[in-house]
Amino acid sequence: MTTYTAHPIGPAVLKELRDGDDAGRPPAPLTDEEGGAPLRCCLRRSEPGERIALVSYAPLRRWAAQTGAEPGPYDEQGPVFIHADACAGPDGDELPFANAHRTVRRYSAEGHILGGLLVSTPDAFDEAFTDAFTDPEVALLHVRAVEYGCFLYEVRRG
């Protein structure tokens, strides 16, 4: 069994997003009274009373800027929750947000969508990742929420 790593939004990008998101708006921090928001900075759900922000994030655009990819119309931005202030990042190696239906979306080195797979159980992720990366055309995976299509985290080859 291969183990894959869920990559949160990196610290440098989080710093940028806390100043202004990928839609050019400043964040509007709030106190999460109920908790439960999926935080992309530390890949866990928020606790009641934590200060969080909902920001617009363009994960494929940022990856493309690093790799030289040209995602064209596949470049998208969407809402993600992050801590309003710096946090320690993920705390452990468990696959986050695996307790619900998720979509594993495949991307080529050009940043084009190559397909996706609905994953329904926590133990099905490893097989979905392995299957995706047996295709040499697949360079990157996004795990997304089924309900709204929101980006949760990425998984890279190797």
BAROFI-118615 format. One record per residue: y, x, z of N, C-alpha, C in turn; residue in one letter. Coordinates in steps of 0.2 Angstrom, whole numbers, plus 5000, padded with zeros to 4 digits. Atoms other than C-alpha are relative to their C-alpha. Layout:
// BAROFI-118615
YXZYXZYXZA;...
// end
This chain:
// BAROFI-118615
499450045000500050005000500650045000M;499449965000501750074995500549975004T;499450034996503250055006500650014996T;499350005004504950014998500549995005Y;499450004996506650035006500549954997T;499450045002507949895006500650045002A;499349965000509649975003500549955002H;499450044999511149895012500650034996P;499449975003512849915006500250065004I;499849934997513350095009500650005004G;499450004996514650145022500750014996P;499449995004515950205009500249944997A;499850065004515850044999500249955006V;499850044994515949945016500750015002L;499349984998517550035020500549974995K;499650035006518249985003500049925001E;500150075000517649805005500449975006L;499650024994518549795022500750004999R;499349995002520149845014500249954995D;499950055005519949734999499449994996G;500750015003518449654991500050014992D;500049995007517849664973500349954996D;499650055004518849514968500850015001A;499349984999520449604974500349965006G;499750044994520649494990499950045006R;500249984993520849555008499549965004P;500550044997519449505019500449965006P;499750044995519849365032499450005006A;500550004995518749415047500149945005P;500150064995518149275059499550025005L;500549994995517149265074499449954999T;500550045002515449195070499749965007D;500150034994515249065084499249985000E;500750035000513449005079499550064998E;500549955002512649165072499649984994G;500550025005511349175058500350024993G;499849985006512449245044499650064997A;500449945002511449375033500550054998P;499549945001512449535035499750054995L;500249955005512249655020500250075002R;499849934998512949805030499450025004C;500549974995511549815043499349964999C;500650035002510249695035499649965005L;500250044995510049575049500449945000R;499550064999510749405054500550015006R;499549994995512349395064499849975006S;500150034993512349355083500649965001E;499450044998513449225090500550045003P;499449974997515149295094500250074996G;499949945004515049445081500649984996E;499450005005516649475070499750024994R;500249995007516149455052500549984995I;499650025006516949435035499649984994A;500350025007516449345019500450034995L;499649975005516949455005499650004993V;500350005007516649464986499750074998S;500349935001515449604981499649994993Y;500349995007514849664963499550055001A;500549944999513249764967499850034993P;500249965006512749794949500650044997L;499449965002514549844944500150075004R;500049944996514549974958499550054998R;500549965002512850034953500150034993W;499949985007513350044935500650065000A;499449945000514950154939499650065002A;500349944998513750274948499550034994Q;500549985004512450284934500250004992T;499850005007513450254918499849944996G;500350065003512550084914500649964998A;499650055003513449954904499749935001E;500450064999512849784911500349944996P;499750055005514049684900500149935004G;499950074997513949494904499550005007P;500450004994512649534918500450025006Y;499549984994514049604929500249945003D;499850064996514349474942500250025007E;499849994993515149464959499949945004Q;500150064996514749344973500150025008G;499949994993514949314992499550035004P;500549974995514149425005500450005007V;499849994993514349435024499950075002F;500049934997514749605032500349995007I;499649994994515349655049500750014999H;499349995001517249645050500250075002A;499949934998517149825058499450044999D;500649955001516049975055499449985005A;500650014996514249955061499550054999C;500549955000512750065064499650004994A;500550005006511850005048499349975003G;500650034998510049945048499750035006P;500349984994509049965064499249994999D;500750005001507249995058499850004993G;500250005006506149995043499749934997D;500250065002505649815042500449974994E;499750035005505949725026500449945002L;499650064997507449605030500049944996P;500050075003507649425026499449984996F;500650015003505849415021499649935002A;500450064997505449245030500249944996N;499850065004506049135016499950014992A;500149985007505849114997500650044998H;499549955003506749254988499850014993R;500149985007506949304970500150085000T;499949935001506649484965500250014993V;499750005007507749514950499950074997R;500149935003507349664938500650024996R;499549985004508649764930499850074996Y;500149945004508549894916500550065002S;499549954999509450064916500749984997A;499450025002510749984906500449945004E;499750064996511049844919499949944998G;500250075003510249704909499449975004H;500550044996509149574918499450004995I;500650005003507349604913499549945002L;500450054997506649454923500050005007G;500050004993506249404940499449965002G;500650034997504949334952500249975006L;499950044994504949204965499550035005L;500449974995504249284981500049955006V;500050054995503649154994499850025007S;500349984994502849255008500250075002T;499849934998503349415018499550054997P;500549955003501749505012500050004993D;500049995007502049474994500650044997A;499449965002503649584993499750064997F;500349945002502649744992499750004993D;500350015007501649684977500549984995E;499550015005503149614968500450064998A;499749935001504049784970499650044996F;500449955004502549884964499949974993T;500150035007502249764949500650014996D;499449995004504049774944500150084998A;499949935002504149964945499450034996F;500549985005502549984935500350004993T;499750015007503649934920500550065000D;499549955000504550094915500749984998P;499350025002506049994909500449985006E;499650024994506449934927500350065003V;499649954997507750044935500249985007A;499750024993508349934950499749935001L;500250074998507849774959500549975005L;499650034995508949654968499649945003H;500350064996508249534981500649955001V;499550054999509249374981499749945003R;500250064997509249214990499949954995A;500250055005508449064981500649955000V;499650065000509648934987500750014996E;499450005004511249004980500050064996Y;500049945004510749164971500350065003G;499649954997511649274983499650075001C;500349934999511349464983499850015007F;500249984993510349514999500050085001L;500049935000509949694995499750034994Y;500349985006509349814982499450055002E;500649964999507749914980500050054994V;500049955006507750074969499350034999R;500649965002506350164960500050075004R;500149934997505650314970500350005007G;
// end
